[in-house]
Amino acid sequence: MKHKLGILGLGSFSTLHYIEELNNKSLEKFGGYNTCPFIMINTNFNQINTYLPDQETELIKNLLPYLYSLTLLNIEYLIIPNITIHRVLDKILKTHHFNFTIIHPIKLLLHKLLEKSITEVIILGSLYTMQGTYIQNLLQQNGITSIKLNKEYQKKIDNLRKLIYTTQNKNTSLLEEIIQKYPNTYFILACTELSILKYKNPYIIDLSDLQISKTIKLVNKH
């Protein structure tokens, strides 16, 4: 049997969010009792998380067995519920070939920004993501500028992210405050914790939502 979609489980918190949203969007689109069919391999995220965000050698060593196991499941597409780990996946894909396509959040982001002629964005995520160069460099290569929040706001966003993870906090007031401070600027939600707030605003682009929406289109394409 050919399975269209595979999920690489990376921790209950983010993986359950993706599964819930995949099922919700399937129901919204098709009605009835529709859910999103998939097959999943679950990692020991406690082990992988030890090496995040930047211990590349160990991450590659730990991820490869799962990726090769997924090739045996005869899937067409793979969705991975962790934005940060795609940086290492890019490096893996330079030297390893798999028989599935990764639904890549940054590629989807670039397509959306270029399609809408958006040239400036602010990235919201972990301190590592906001202060790093992975997403920023890919944006720059496509003529898109990434504006950095001041350090105070960066710390507040990182603290909010941690609070959401530990307490299921759903307070969106900080996002509202930052959006008001930077009017007419697009914000990229680049971590699952912020995605879980489900905060809707025309100037918010949620990477997990881009992945999930694209997945629904692909798995239902005949």
Backbone as JSON, one array per atom type, in Angstrom:
{
  "sequence": "MKHKLGILGLGSFSTLHYIEELNNKSLEKFGGYNTCPFIMINTNFNQINTYLPDQETELIKNLLPYLYSLTLLNIEYLIIPNITIHRVLDKILKTHHFNFTIIHPIKLLLHKLLEKSITEVIILGSLYTMQGTYIQNLLQQNGITSIKLNKEYQKKIDNLRKLIYTTQNKNTSLLEEIIQKYPNTYFILACTELSILKYKNPYIIDLSDLQISKTIKLVNKH",
  "N": [[0.84, -1.2, 0.0], [0.51, 2.2, -0.84], [1.49, 4.9, 1.01], [0.62, 8.23, 1.37], [1.46, 10.27, 3.15], [3.94, 10.8, 5.62], [4.88, 11.18, 9.05], [7.42, 12.44, 11.08], [7.77, 11.9, 14.29], [8.48, 14.22, 16.77], [8.68, 14.72, 19.73], [5.98, 15.02, 22.03], [4.56, 17.43, 22.4], [4.84, 19.27, 20.16], [4.32, 17.5, 18.03], [1.71, 16.52, 18.48], [0.29, 18.87, 18.14], [0.62, 19.34, 15.38], [-0.64, 17.04, 14.34], [-3.26, 17.4, 15.29], [-3.95, 19.79, 13.96], [-3.7, 19.01, 11.28], [-5.79, 17.15, 11.11], [-7.95, 18.83, 11.78], [-7.94, 20.68, 9.64], [-8.44, 18.97, 7.52], [-11.03, 18.18, 8.15], [-12.34, 20.67, 8.0], [-12.07, 21.21, 5.28], [-13.21, 19.01, 3.92], [-15.35, 18.06, 5.37], [-17.9, 15.99, 6.99], [-16.68, 13.08, 8.51], [-14.03, 13.44, 8.16], [-10.54, 12.9, 8.44], [-6.95, 13.37, 8.47], [-5.08, 11.1, 6.72], [-2.17, 9.32, 7.69], [1.13, 7.96, 8.25], [3.29, 7.24, 10.93], [6.54, 7.57, 12.33], [7.9, 7.53, 15.46], [10.25, 9.41, 17.23], [12.79, 9.12, 19.82], [12.55, 11.8, 21.41], [13.71, 13.04, 23.56], [16.34, 12.28, 23.51], [17.2, 13.33, 21.02], [16.65, 16.05, 21.37], [18.58, 16.82, 23.14], [20.72, 17.47, 21.55], [19.94, 19.59, 20.06], [20.17, 23.16, 19.52], [22.26, 22.97, 17.62], [24.22, 20.92, 17.44], [25.46, 19.41, 15.1], [26.7, 17.01, 14.08], [25.94, 14.96, 15.88], [23.17, 15.21, 15.71], [22.67, 14.54, 13.02], [23.59, 11.88, 13.03], [21.71, 10.73, 14.75], [19.27, 11.24, 13.48], [19.35, 10.06, 10.93], [18.86, 7.13, 10.96], [16.08, 7.07, 11.47], [15.07, 8.46, 9.26], [15.8, 6.76, 7.16], [14.33, 4.54, 7.89], [11.81, 5.52, 7.38], [11.83, 5.57, 4.61], [11.31, 2.97, 3.98], [8.64, 2.75, 4.36], [7.26, 3.56, 2.21], [6.3, 6.18, 1.55], [5.1, 9.32, 0.16], [5.38, 11.97, 0.91], [6.9, 13.84, 3.56], [6.3, 15.26, 6.68], [7.67, 17.31, 9.15], [7.52, 18.04, 12.48], [9.03, 20.29, 13.6], [10.69, 23.23, 13.44], [13.34, 24.18, 13.68], [14.99, 21.98, 13.22], [15.14, 21.63, 10.51], [17.3, 22.92, 9.42], [19.49, 21.21, 9.82], [18.5, 19.05, 8.41], [18.64, 20.04, 5.81], [21.38, 19.85, 5.35], [21.75, 17.11, 5.55], [20.34, 16.27, 3.28], [22.01, 16.99, 1.24], [23.82, 15.0, 0.94], [22.53, 12.58, 1.14], [19.98, 10.52, -0.22], [16.47, 10.28, -0.4], [13.31, 8.55, -0.83], [11.13, 10.21, -0.66], [9.45, 13.39, -0.41], [10.32, 16.17, 1.49], [8.22, 18.29, 3.26], [8.9, 21.37, 3.3], [9.3, 24.0, 5.53], [10.66, 26.48, 5.18], [11.1, 26.74, 2.46], [8.45, 26.92, 1.63], [7.78, 29.29, 2.9], [9.46, 31.17, 1.57], [8.37, 31.03, -1.0], [5.81, 32.09, -0.52], [6.39, 34.7, 0.41], [7.75, 35.84, -1.78], [5.77, 35.62, -3.7], [3.9, 37.42, -2.73], [5.32, 39.72, -2.83], [6.72, 40.6, -0.56], [9.17, 42.21, 1.27], [10.42, 42.69, 3.68], [10.72, 41.29, 6.9], [10.01, 40.15, 10.27], [11.38, 37.8, 12.42], [10.01, 35.53, 14.7], [10.69, 33.49, 17.4], [12.63, 30.97, 19.04], [15.42, 32.18, 21.04], [17.74, 31.32, 19.76], [16.88, 30.97, 17.12], [15.95, 33.56, 16.45], [18.26, 35.07, 16.72], [19.99, 33.82, 15.07], [21.31, 32.64, 11.86], [20.28, 30.99, 9.92], [17.52, 30.96, 8.77], [17.52, 33.66, 8.18], [19.66, 34.05, 6.35], [18.76, 32.56, 4.13], [16.51, 34.03, 3.46], [17.74, 36.48, 2.8], [19.21, 35.74, 0.54], [17.21, 35.7, -1.27], [16.45, 38.28, -1.59], [15.11, 39.36, 0.58], [14.72, 41.12, 3.56], [15.56, 40.57, 6.94], [14.43, 41.88, 9.83], [15.7, 42.55, 13.01], [14.28, 42.07, 16.2], [14.5, 44.19, 19.13], [16.71, 43.41, 21.9], [15.36, 43.15, 24.31], [12.69, 42.57, 23.61], [13.19, 40.2, 22.24], [13.98, 38.5, 24.33], [11.59, 38.48, 25.78], [9.84, 37.23, 23.98], [11.09, 34.71, 23.8], [10.8, 33.86, 26.43], [8.01, 33.76, 26.58], [7.53, 31.7, 24.77], [8.67, 29.52, 26.16], [7.0, 29.53, 28.37], [4.53, 28.87, 27.28], [5.05, 26.25, 26.58], [5.47, 25.03, 29.09], [3.23, 25.64, 30.66], [0.98, 25.76, 29.1], [0.07, 28.27, 28.48], [-1.99, 30.74, 26.98], [-1.91, 33.4, 26.34], [-2.01, 36.16, 24.27], [-1.14, 38.74, 24.31], [1.47, 39.83, 24.2], [2.29, 39.35, 21.55], [0.4, 40.94, 20.24], [1.18, 43.45, 21.18], [3.77, 43.74, 20.06], [3.19, 43.68, 17.33], [1.74, 46.02, 17.07], [3.76, 47.82, 17.62], [5.41, 47.59, 15.44], [4.12, 48.52, 12.85], [2.49, 47.45, 9.8], [4.34, 45.51, 9.19], [5.53, 42.28, 8.4], [5.37, 39.28, 10.28], [7.12, 36.34, 11.15], [6.22, 33.32, 12.44], [8.22, 31.12, 13.93], [8.42, 28.88, 15.54], [6.95, 26.07, 17.16], [5.68, 26.43, 19.61], [4.75, 29.1, 19.63], [3.02, 28.9, 17.51], [0.99, 27.38, 18.6], [-0.53, 29.17, 19.99], [-2.33, 30.04, 18.13], [-2.82, 32.54, 17.05], [-4.34, 34.9, 15.11], [-3.68, 37.11, 12.5], [-3.45, 39.45, 9.85], [-0.81, 40.07, 9.32], [0.74, 38.07, 10.29], [2.65, 35.25, 9.64], [2.63, 31.91, 9.84], [4.84, 29.35, 10.18], [4.38, 26.61, 10.7], [1.73, 26.41, 10.0], [1.88, 26.92, 7.27], [3.21, 24.58, 6.44], [1.3, 22.62, 7.18], [-1.02, 23.35, 5.75], [-0.1, 23.07, 3.11], [0.43, 20.36, 3.13], [-2.14, 19.21, 3.36], [-3.17, 19.85, 0.84], [-1.44, 18.37, -0.8], [-1.73, 15.64, 0.0], [-4.27, 15.12, -0.76], [-4.33, 15.34, -3.43], [-5.06, 14.06, -6.54]],
  "CA": [[0.0, 0.0, 0.0], [1.25, 3.45, -0.92], [1.06, 5.92, 1.96], [1.02, 9.54, 0.86], [2.07, 11.15, 4.14], [4.61, 10.32, 6.81], [5.24, 12.17, 10.06], [8.5, 12.08, 11.99], [7.38, 12.42, 15.6], [9.58, 14.87, 17.5], [8.15, 15.24, 20.99], [4.52, 15.02, 22.08], [4.0, 18.78, 22.38], [4.71, 19.79, 18.8], [3.75, 16.5, 17.14], [0.26, 16.5, 18.68], [-0.25, 20.09, 17.52], [0.56, 19.11, 13.93], [-1.68, 16.04, 14.06], [-4.56, 18.03, 15.52], [-4.23, 20.75, 12.89], [-3.92, 18.25, 10.04], [-7.15, 16.61, 11.17], [-8.89, 19.96, 11.75], [-8.01, 21.24, 8.29], [-9.11, 17.97, 6.69], [-12.46, 18.27, 8.46], [-12.83, 21.94, 7.46], [-12.09, 21.17, 3.82], [-14.0, 17.93, 3.33], [-16.54, 17.8, 6.17], [-18.17, 14.62, 7.41], [-15.81, 12.61, 9.59], [-12.71, 13.38, 7.54], [-9.28, 13.17, 9.11], [-5.82, 13.28, 7.55], [-4.38, 9.81, 6.85], [-0.71, 9.39, 7.71], [1.83, 6.92, 9.0], [4.27, 7.98, 11.72], [7.61, 6.97, 13.14], [8.13, 8.43, 16.59], [11.62, 9.38, 17.73], [13.02, 9.42, 21.23], [12.9, 13.21, 21.28], [14.58, 13.43, 24.68], [17.72, 12.1, 23.05], [17.49, 14.28, 19.94], [16.58, 17.41, 21.91], [19.87, 17.08, 23.8], [21.68, 17.98, 20.57], [19.41, 20.8, 19.43], [19.87, 23.37, 18.1], [23.37, 23.09, 16.67], [25.23, 19.85, 17.45], [25.1, 18.82, 13.81], [27.17, 15.63, 13.9], [25.09, 14.07, 16.67], [21.81, 15.26, 15.16], [22.66, 13.75, 11.79], [23.73, 10.47, 13.42], [20.47, 10.27, 15.38], [18.13, 11.38, 12.57], [19.45, 9.21, 9.73], [18.14, 5.85, 11.04], [14.63, 7.31, 11.35], [14.77, 8.83, 7.88], [15.89, 5.55, 6.32], [13.17, 3.7, 8.23], [10.65, 6.1, 6.68], [11.88, 5.2, 3.19], [10.74, 1.62, 3.86], [7.18, 2.82, 4.53], [6.67, 3.86, 0.91], [5.54, 7.43, 1.62], [5.44, 10.32, -0.86], [5.71, 13.24, 1.55], [7.22, 13.79, 4.99], [6.19, 16.51, 7.43], [8.47, 17.22, 10.37], [6.97, 19.06, 13.37], [10.07, 21.03, 14.3], [11.25, 24.15, 12.45], [14.79, 24.3, 13.85], [15.72, 20.8, 12.74], [15.26, 21.65, 9.05], [18.66, 23.37, 9.07], [20.3, 19.99, 9.74], [17.96, 18.24, 7.31], [19.2, 20.57, 4.56], [22.73, 19.3, 5.21], [21.59, 15.68, 5.28], [19.85, 16.08, 1.91], [23.1, 17.22, 0.29], [24.63, 13.78, 0.79], [21.68, 11.38, 1.24], [18.78, 10.59, -1.05], [15.32, 9.55, 0.13], [12.26, 8.41, -1.84], [9.99, 11.05, -0.3], [9.71, 14.83, -0.43], [10.08, 16.84, 2.77], [7.39, 19.5, 3.16], [9.9, 22.23, 3.94], [8.66, 25.27, 5.91], [11.35, 27.68, 4.69], [10.79, 26.83, 1.02], [7.07, 27.42, 1.53], [7.82, 30.7, 3.3], [10.04, 31.95, 0.48], [7.38, 31.09, -2.08], [4.73, 32.99, -0.12], [6.9, 36.07, 0.48], [8.02, 36.3, -3.13], [4.48, 35.73, -4.38], [3.23, 38.62, -2.24], [6.29, 40.82, -2.92], [7.08, 41.05, 0.79], [10.63, 42.37, 1.26], [10.93, 42.83, 5.04], [9.99, 40.49, 7.88], [10.61, 39.95, 11.59], [11.26, 36.4, 12.82], [9.71, 35.28, 16.11], [10.94, 32.09, 17.74], [13.58, 30.87, 20.15], [16.56, 33.1, 20.91], [18.65, 30.78, 18.76], [16.31, 31.24, 15.8], [15.89, 35.0, 16.22], [19.61, 35.63, 16.65], [20.79, 32.98, 14.18], [21.5, 33.05, 10.46], [19.74, 30.0, 8.98], [16.39, 31.53, 8.02], [17.9, 35.0, 7.74], [20.48, 33.96, 5.14], [17.92, 32.1, 3.02], [15.71, 35.19, 3.08], [18.61, 37.46, 2.16], [19.54, 35.23, -0.79], [16.05, 35.94, -2.13], [16.14, 39.71, -1.58], [14.19, 39.68, 1.68], [15.46, 41.56, 4.75], [15.05, 40.16, 8.24], [14.65, 42.9, 10.85], [15.81, 41.95, 14.34], [13.68, 42.71, 17.36], [15.49, 44.55, 20.14], [17.02, 42.28, 22.79], [14.31, 43.04, 25.34], [11.56, 41.84, 23.01], [13.64, 38.84, 21.96], [13.9, 37.74, 25.59], [10.18, 38.32, 26.12], [9.29, 36.2, 23.08], [11.65, 33.42, 24.2], [10.16, 33.5, 27.71], [6.63, 33.37, 26.26], [7.62, 30.37, 24.15], [8.9, 28.54, 27.23], [5.81, 29.52, 29.23], [3.5, 28.11, 26.55], [5.43, 24.83, 26.66], [5.38, 24.48, 30.45], [1.95, 25.92, 31.35], [-0.11, 25.87, 28.11], [-0.38, 29.66, 28.47], [-2.55, 31.13, 25.68], [-1.98, 34.86, 26.33], [-1.45, 36.7, 23.02], [-0.95, 40.2, 24.46], [2.81, 40.22, 23.76], [2.27, 39.41, 20.09], [-0.37, 42.12, 19.87], [2.01, 44.63, 21.49], [4.86, 43.84, 19.09], [2.6, 44.01, 16.03], [1.42, 47.45, 17.13], [5.03, 48.57, 17.63], [5.98, 47.52, 14.09], [2.96, 48.47, 11.94], [2.69, 47.1, 8.39], [5.49, 44.61, 9.07], [5.13, 40.87, 8.49], [6.05, 38.5, 11.32], [7.2, 34.91, 10.88], [6.22, 32.46, 13.62], [9.18, 30.08, 13.57], [8.49, 27.8, 16.54], [5.62, 25.48, 17.37], [5.05, 26.99, 20.81], [4.0, 30.3, 19.24], [1.93, 28.44, 16.64], [-0.07, 26.83, 19.44], [-1.41, 30.28, 20.39], [-3.33, 30.19, 17.07], [-3.11, 33.98, 16.96], [-4.59, 35.24, 13.71], [-3.5, 38.51, 12.12], [-3.0, 39.46, 8.45], [0.64, 40.25, 9.23], [1.39, 36.9, 10.89], [2.84, 34.07, 8.79], [2.97, 30.81, 10.74], [5.51, 28.31, 9.39], [3.71, 25.31, 10.85], [0.49, 26.49, 9.23], [2.26, 26.74, 5.86], [3.47, 23.15, 6.26], [0.07, 21.84, 7.33], [-1.91, 23.68, 4.62], [0.48, 22.45, 1.92], [0.26, 18.91, 3.28], [-3.54, 18.87, 3.04], [-3.31, 19.91, -0.62], [-0.68, 17.29, -1.44], [-2.23, 14.29, 0.27], [-5.58, 14.95, -1.38], [-4.18, 15.53, -4.86], [-5.23, 12.77, -7.23]],
  "C": [[0.87, 1.24, 0.0], [0.67, 4.45, 0.06], [1.53, 7.28, 1.44], [1.85, 10.31, 1.87], [2.72, 10.38, 5.28], [4.88, 11.47, 7.75], [6.41, 11.61, 10.87], [8.19, 12.71, 13.34], [8.57, 12.96, 16.36], [9.04, 15.53, 18.76], [6.64, 15.37, 20.95], [3.93, 16.4, 21.83], [3.78, 19.27, 20.95], [4.03, 18.8, 17.86], [2.23, 16.45, 17.26], [-0.4, 17.74, 18.08], [-0.4, 19.89, 16.01], [-0.56, 18.12, 13.58], [-3.07, 16.64, 14.22], [-4.93, 18.98, 14.39], [-4.44, 20.07, 11.54], [-5.34, 17.69, 10.0], [-8.2, 17.72, 11.1], [-9.06, 20.51, 10.35], [-8.65, 20.26, 7.31], [-10.62, 18.04, 6.89], [-13.07, 19.54, 7.88], [-13.01, 21.86, 5.95], [-13.09, 20.17, 3.27], [-15.25, 17.56, 4.13], [-16.68, 16.35, 6.59], [-17.35, 14.23, 8.62], [-14.35, 12.57, 9.12], [-11.58, 13.7, 8.51], [-8.16, 13.0, 8.09], [-5.09, 11.95, 7.73], [-2.86, 10.0, 6.81], [-0.17, 8.15, 8.41], [3.0, 7.62, 9.69], [5.33, 7.06, 12.32], [7.95, 7.98, 14.22], [9.56, 8.28, 17.09], [11.64, 9.4, 19.26], [13.5, 10.86, 21.28], [13.79, 13.68, 22.43], [16.05, 13.31, 24.28], [18.09, 13.12, 21.98], [17.55, 15.7, 20.47], [17.86, 17.81, 22.62], [20.85, 17.76, 22.86], [21.18, 19.21, 19.82], [19.9, 22.03, 20.19], [21.02, 23.12, 17.13], [24.46, 22.03, 16.74], [25.0, 18.94, 16.24], [25.49, 17.35, 13.69], [26.28, 14.65, 14.64], [23.66, 14.05, 16.15], [21.7, 14.4, 13.9], [22.71, 12.26, 12.11], [22.43, 9.91, 13.99], [19.28, 10.31, 14.43], [18.16, 10.37, 11.42], [18.73, 7.87, 9.85], [16.62, 6.01, 10.9], [14.25, 7.64, 9.91], [14.83, 7.62, 6.95], [14.77, 4.56, 6.64], [11.92, 4.2, 7.51], [10.66, 5.75, 5.2], [11.26, 3.82, 2.97], [9.22, 1.62, 3.94], [6.47, 3.27, 3.26], [5.78, 5.1, 0.95], [5.97, 8.36, 0.48], [5.97, 11.6, -0.23], [5.99, 13.02, 3.03], [7.06, 15.17, 5.59], [6.88, 16.31, 8.77], [8.08, 18.36, 11.3], [8.02, 19.75, 14.25], [10.76, 21.92, 13.27], [12.77, 24.13, 12.48], [15.55, 23.16, 13.18], [15.88, 20.78, 11.22], [16.63, 22.16, 8.59], [19.58, 22.16, 8.9], [19.81, 19.09, 8.61], [18.48, 18.72, 5.96], [20.59, 19.98, 4.3], [22.67, 17.81, 4.91], [21.22, 15.44, 3.82], [20.92, 16.34, 0.85], [23.88, 15.94, 0.0], [23.82, 12.48, 0.85], [20.41, 11.59, 0.41], [17.68, 9.72, -0.43], [14.21, 9.54, -0.92], [10.98, 9.15, -1.45], [10.43, 12.52, -0.35], [9.39, 15.42, 0.94], [9.29, 18.12, 2.53], [8.1, 20.57, 3.99], [9.32, 23.62, 4.26], [9.34, 26.5, 5.32], [11.13, 27.84, 3.18], [9.39, 27.37, 0.81], [7.01, 28.89, 1.9], [8.36, 31.57, 2.17], [9.05, 32.11, -0.67], [6.29, 32.1, -1.74], [5.19, 34.45, -0.13], [7.15, 36.64, -0.91], [6.73, 36.51, -3.91], [3.76, 37.02, -4.0], [4.12, 39.86, -2.28], [6.6, 41.45, -1.56], [8.61, 41.07, 0.89], [11.25, 42.53, 2.64], [10.07, 42.02, 6.0], [10.72, 40.54, 9.22], [10.34, 38.51, 12.0], [11.02, 36.31, 14.32], [9.91, 33.8, 16.39], [11.81, 32.0, 18.97], [14.67, 31.91, 19.96], [17.51, 32.63, 19.83], [18.16, 31.12, 17.35], [16.33, 32.73, 15.49], [17.27, 35.61, 16.03], [20.5, 34.9, 15.64], [20.84, 33.5, 12.76], [20.81, 32.12, 9.47], [18.61, 30.58, 8.13], [16.79, 32.87, 7.42], [18.71, 34.96, 6.44], [19.66, 33.51, 3.93], [17.0, 33.22, 2.54], [16.55, 36.18, 2.29], [18.98, 37.03, 0.73], [18.41, 35.47, -1.79], [15.57, 37.39, -2.05], [15.2, 40.15, -0.48], [15.01, 39.99, 2.93], [14.77, 41.07, 6.01], [15.43, 41.21, 9.27], [14.7, 42.22, 12.21], [15.04, 42.76, 15.37], [14.79, 43.17, 18.3], [15.62, 43.4, 21.15], [15.97, 42.07, 23.86], [13.13, 42.24, 24.81], [11.95, 40.4, 22.67], [13.53, 37.96, 23.21], [12.45, 37.49, 25.99], [9.53, 37.23, 25.27], [9.8, 34.82, 23.49], [11.03, 32.95, 25.51], [8.71, 33.06, 27.49], [6.6, 31.97, 25.67], [7.78, 29.28, 25.21], [7.68, 28.4, 28.13], [4.69, 28.71, 28.58], [3.78, 26.62, 26.68], [5.16, 24.25, 28.05], [4.01, 24.63, 31.09], [0.75, 25.94, 30.42], [-0.72, 27.26, 28.1], [-0.86, 30.06, 27.08], [-2.68, 32.65, 25.55], [-1.28, 35.41, 25.09], [-1.09, 38.18, 23.12], [0.44, 40.65, 24.0], [2.88, 40.31, 22.24], [1.52, 40.65, 19.61], [0.44, 43.39, 20.08], [3.1, 44.83, 20.44], [4.33, 44.23, 17.71], [2.24, 45.49, 15.97], [2.68, 48.31, 17.06], [5.67, 48.61, 16.24], [4.84, 47.42, 13.08], [3.37, 48.15, 10.5], [3.94, 46.25, 8.15], [5.0, 43.17, 9.24], [6.02, 40.13, 9.49], [5.99, 37.02, 10.98], [7.22, 34.16, 12.2], [7.05, 31.22, 13.29], [9.42, 29.09, 14.69], [7.08, 27.35, 16.87], [4.91, 26.07, 18.57], [4.21, 28.21, 20.47], [2.84, 29.93, 18.32], [0.73, 27.98, 17.45], [-1.01, 27.92, 19.95], [-2.55, 30.48, 19.39], [-3.79, 31.64, 16.94], [-3.22, 34.36, 15.49], [-4.48, 36.74, 13.49], [-3.0, 38.51, 10.68], [-1.49, 39.57, 8.29], [1.43, 39.12, 9.91], [1.46, 35.78, 9.85], [3.4, 32.96, 9.67], [3.58, 29.67, 9.91], [4.84, 26.95, 9.51], [2.41, 25.29, 10.05], [0.77, 26.34, 7.73], [2.5, 25.27, 5.55], [2.16, 22.35, 6.21], [-0.87, 22.09, 6.15], [-1.41, 23.03, 3.33], [0.28, 20.94, 1.95], [-1.14, 18.48, 2.9], [-3.76, 18.87, 1.53], [-2.63, 18.71, -1.28], [-1.3, 15.92, -1.22], [-3.6, 14.04, -0.35], [-5.55, 15.2, -2.88], [-4.24, 14.17, -5.55], [-4.24, 12.64, -8.39]]
}
